[in-house]
């Protein structure tokens, strides 16, 4: 089993960007341009590596390889995006890899592209790239090329050597467990060994609501691979497990004018097998709450007026500050109830909420994360 943190270190230490790996400061697949560029790199790396894995590392400064990290990205539906836009799509996995020196809410994103030994191309137009386009790696660049060229296997031995040097061992596993228990000691850290091989650590603030146990400020890591499986400072999560599986149900707190309720958002089931392998299955459980349209029209118009106020830098009173904290989630609720333009308003609020305060901006990012999960389904 590969220690993903060690794999990232080996890639950064021994190789500049080349035909089997790329590094990015960040990606933005919420916007059309960012989505198109990400798909281009997936296409190029897949075509250039028919026999071996290829990688994209996210959260790395291009010039000096400094590890800055990015926000936790829990989008298990990224394969749906790739399937929708690419013909002969490769299997792609996005993982969040914690590093000790990074803040709790930052990780390094590791994208693994599995080999398929077929030519991958764009299925349809996106941004300035045309449907049918085929990309290959030319050194560190992803370039469009004709697809009748001979694809040579030049990387498989190099990648195999790098992956072999990143194999896990008992020392890495124990260090990972001790690091987690020490770092999360304020949030009742726990661990469990599955199938005598896999070590899962988790922590969170525990509370009981109507005889049901929830956790907030949750952090869950699979120590063997140094992969963070879940992280959120705002969500409520229920956790259950048996000898063969670990189950996470994520809830989202939605409502209007003090009528908030917890709605199931997504279930993640991690199954551990006897042959030292595991699978992760996710299922969207969300059913959008429905509200009175007259009330929503009033709230939607109030949101728009509040957004104009912060765009011009107006001073907000206490009630407006309270309403501003609710602005992202109320735009989200409006969208779930048929106000299609509410998403445009929400996305347009990003720079102003970010400038206003970090707390409000975190609420915006949580709303966008919920939206992304639902859209990819």
N, C-alpha and C positions, 0 to 999 in steps of 0.2 A: 504494500500500500504506500502511495506516495505522500510524503509530507509536503503539502502545498506551499507552506511558507519557505521551506528549504528549496523547493523547485523555483520559486520566484527569485530567491537569492542567487541560485546557480545561473539562471537565465541572465540576470542583471550583471553578474560578476564576470561571466565568460563570453558573453555575446552582445554585440550591438544589434540594433534592429536589423533583421535580415529576412530571408524568404520563409522562415518558419516561426518567427515571432515578431510582435509589434508592441509598442508601449504608448500609452496615451496619458495625458494629464487628467482628462475626464472625457466622458461621452455624454451625449444628450439625445436619447432616442425618443424624447417627447416632442421634438421639433423635426420638421421634414428634412432639413439639411443634415442634422446630426444622425437621423435614422438612415438616410441614404449613404452617408460616409461609413457608418458602422456596417451596413450590409455589403458595401463594396469591399471592405477589408475582410469580412468573413468569406466572401466569394473568392477573393484573391488568395488567401491563405489556404483555403480548401483545395483550389485548383493546383496550387504549387506544391502541395504535400499529399500526394495520393497514397502514401504508404505509412505515414507517421502523423501523430498529433501535432497541431500547431496552436499557438497561444497569442492572446492579447492580454497585456497587463495594464490595468487602469489605476491611476493615482500616482504616476511616476513622472517626475520632471524630466523632460526630454534631454536637456543639455548635460546635466550632471548626475542623473539617476537617483536624485533625492526622492525618498518615499514620503509623499505628502498625504496620500490616502484620499478617499472619496466617501460619500455617504453610503451607509449600508443599503444595498440594492437587492431587495428580496423578491425579484420578479422571476418566478419560476415559469412564466409564460413566454419567455423570450424566444423559445423554440417556435411558438405560434407565429410570431412576427417573421421569423426566418422562413418558415414554411409558406407563409402568405406571399412573400416577395421573391423567393429564389426557386428556380427549377433545379432538380436534383439537390435539395438542401442537405447539408451535412448535419450531423447530430452535434449540437452546441450546448455547453454547460457553463453557466455563470456561477462563480462561487465567491464568497466574501471571506477574505483571509485577514485575521487580526494580526497586528504587529505590536510588540510591547511598548514602543515609544509613541504610538499614535493615541489620540484621545479616544474615549470609549465609543463615540459615535462615528469613528472613521475606520475604514478597512482598506485593503487593497483588493480591487476586483480582478479576478482571474477568469478569463474566457478560454475554454478548451474546445478546440474544433477537431472532431474525430475524422479520420480519413475515410473516404468513400470510394476512391478510385474511379470517379465519374466527373465529367465537366459540369460545374455549377455555373448558372447564369441568372441574370435578373429576369424574373417572370413578367414584370410590367414596369412602366415608367415610374420613376420616383426622383424628384428634384430635377437635376440636369442630366441624369443618367437614363438611357433608353432601355426599354424592355428588350431582352435578347443580348444585352451587353455581357461580355465575359472578361473577367479581370484575373491577372496573375501578379505575383510579386516579382518586381525587378529590383533586386537588392532590398532596400528598406521601403520601397514605394509600391503601392498597389496601382497597376496600370492596366488599361483596356488593351486586349490583344485578340487576334483571331484565334479561334478555338481548334484549328486543325494542326496546331503545332504539336510536336512530340514532347510529352511531359516526362522528364527524367526524374528518377528517384535519387536525389542528391543529399537528402537530409535525414533519412531514417536512422542511419548509424549514429549521427551526431545527437539527435533527439533521444535515442535510446540510451546513450551514455549519460546525458544530462538527467534523464528520469531515473536511471539506476543510482546515480549519486544522491538522489533525493528520497530514497527509500526510508521509510520510518523504522525506528527501533525502540527498544524498551526505554532508553534514556530520554529520547524526545517525547515519548508518551508520558512518562512520569513527570518530566519538567513541565509539560503542558498542563497536567492535572494540578500540580502544586501552584503554578502561576495563576490558574483560574481561581482556585480556592482562596488564594491570598488577595487577588485583585477584587473579588466579589464577596469578601467576608462580611460586608454590611448587609447583604441581601440573601442570607441563608443559602449559600452554595451547596449543591448536592452533586453526586456523581453515581453512575451505574455502569457496570460492565455487562455487555450483551454478547452472548455466544462465546464467552471466554476470550474475546478479542477486541471488540469495539468498546471504547470508553466515551460515554456521553456526560457532559457537565452542563448544569443549568443553574440559574439563580434568578430571583425576582422578589419583589415586595408582595407578600401573601396577604390576601384578605378574603373574608367569607361573606357571601351575599346569598341569603335565603338557602343556607346549607350547601351552597356550591362554592368551591374554592377557585379564586382567580389570582393571577399574578400580573403585576405591572412592572415596568422597568426591567423587562425580561431579556436575558442573554442566554443563548443556547449554543454550545459548541460541540462538534465531533472532534475529539482531541487527536485521534489517530492521524487525521489529515490536516489538523489545524484549520478547520473550516468553521466559520460562524454560520449556523443554520437559521438563527432568528435573533433580531435585536430591535427593540423599540423602547423608547422612554415614555410613550403615551398609551399604547394599546393595552387592552386587557386580554389575557391569554389563559386558557385552561390547558393543563398538562396531565396526561395519563400514560401509563406504560405497563407492559407485561414482560415476560422473558424474551419475547421475539420482536417487539415493536415499541416505538415511542411516538406518541400522538400529540399534536399541537392543534388546538382550535383557536383561531384569532377572532376577536370581537372588535367591532367598531362602535363608538358611542355617538349616536346621531339623535337629533331632535330639534325642536323649535320652542322658544319661549319657556324654557325650563321643563320640557316634556321629554327629555332625553331617555333613550333606552339603549341597551346593548343588543346589537344585531350580529349574528354570526357572519363572518366575512369569508374565511378560508380555513380548510382543514389540511394539515400536512401530516402524512403518515410515513414514518421511516421504518422500514422492515429490514431486519438483520437475518441473513441466511447462514446455513451451516457451512457453506463453502467459502467463508471469509469474504462475503460480498454483501452489499446492501442496496436497497432501492428507496427512492423518495417519490411518493405519490402525493399530488395536490388536487384538491377539489374545491371549487368555488361554491360556497353555501349562501351567498348573499342574496337577499330579496329586498329590493329598495323600499323604504317606507313611503307611504303615500299620504299627502296632506291636502287640505282645502286650497283650491286654486286661488281664491280671493286673498287668503292670508299670504300665500306665496308671492302673489303679485306685489303686495305691499312690502314684503321683506326684500324682494328682488329690487324694487325701485329704491328702497332705503340703502341697500348695499351699493347700488350704482352711485347714489349721491355721496355716500361715505367714501367711495373710491375716488371720486372727483376731488373731495376735500384733501385727501392725502396726496393726490397728484399735484395740487397747487401749494402744498405745504401748510395748510391751515392747521391751527391749534385745535386739538380735540378736547372735549370735556370728558368727564368720567364715564358717562353713558356711551358716548361715541367710542371711547377706548375699549369698553366692554364689547360693544357691537363689532369692533374691528377684529377682536379675537375670534368672534364667531363667523366672520365674513367668509373664510374659506369653506367651512363646512356647510353654511347656508347656501352658498353658490352651488355646492355639490348636491345638496338636497333638491334645489331648484332644477338642476339638470336631470336628476332621477325622476322628476315629475313633469318632464316634457319641455322645460325651458332650455332648448338647445344652445342658445346664445350665452347661457350662463358659464359654460366652459371657456369660451373666448374671453369673457370678463375675468374669470378666475386666473387664467394663464397670463392675461395682461396685467394683473395686479402684482405679479411676482417681484419686479424691481422695486416697487413702492413699499411692499410689505417687508422686503429684505432690508431696505433702507430704514424703515420705521423702527423695527426692533428684532432682535434675534428670536425672541419667544414667539412673536407673531409669525415670523418666517418659518419656524419649525412647524407651526400649525398648518401653514400653507403646504409644506412638503408632505405632511401626513395626508392631507386631502388629495394631493396629486398621486401619492402612492396608492391610495385606495382606488382612485379613478383608473390608474394604469392597470391594476390587477383585473378590474372588471372589463375594461376595453379589450384586453388581450384574450379574454374568454369569449 
